[in-house]
Amino acid sequence: MKGKFIVLEGIDGSGKTTLAHAIAEAVGGADLTFEPTRGAIGSALREGSFGDIPPAAEALLFAADRAIHTEEIRKTLDTGRWVICDRYLGSTVAYQSASLGEGADWDWLLDMQSKSVIEPDLTILLDIDPEISLKRVAVRGEALSRFEKLDFLRKVREAYLRLADLLDYAVVDATMGPTMVAETVLGIMEKKGLYAPQ
Ligand code: TYD
């Protein structure tokens, strides 16, 4: 039996990490992983080592990092273990379409990844107003990345909501607090046959 593949999407400070731990505990353990990865391309992207490159190049690099990561995820799922991934293909569509602006080609952003991703059993979008999420990130004392400007994140949020419609993501209000968010998500998983409370 293959493990289940759960993806968490949302802007920074939406609570993906906390939710990943809550789901893993509820289902009796899972491999928690994230993108950009700690691999060569993912690390370089996070550190901005590629410099000021065109958003389309950035999209291809995030997708390449994902293609490599996907092979690891596939191996884990084949052992029967669950994988919970913090960001996956939706991040590239949401963030890089926001960077590309008016001319963003959604078909291209989705098609160029289509051969190198696994279809998740469930993708959850933790939806939050970036004004609130940025305050959460500030409280954590983390430095803001170049992707974390308010106007930009508003566009990312909009793109995420459009994508959720298109790809049937479960949209969850991330302002409810961690306990309610986790309960809501477990409720969605139960309805989809992915979780049975003990
Ligand atoms: P993030 O999850 O915030 O990593 P960390 O917690 O280590 O900073 O990811 C870093 C940034 O990368 C984040 O602001 C979103 C951006 N990103 C993209 O623009 N496209 C992508 O495809 C991915 C995976 C991330």
Residues whose N, C-alpha, C, O or C-beta is under 5 A from the ligand:
A	BS01	TYD	D12 E35 P36 F62 R87 Y88 S91 T92 Y95 S145 F147
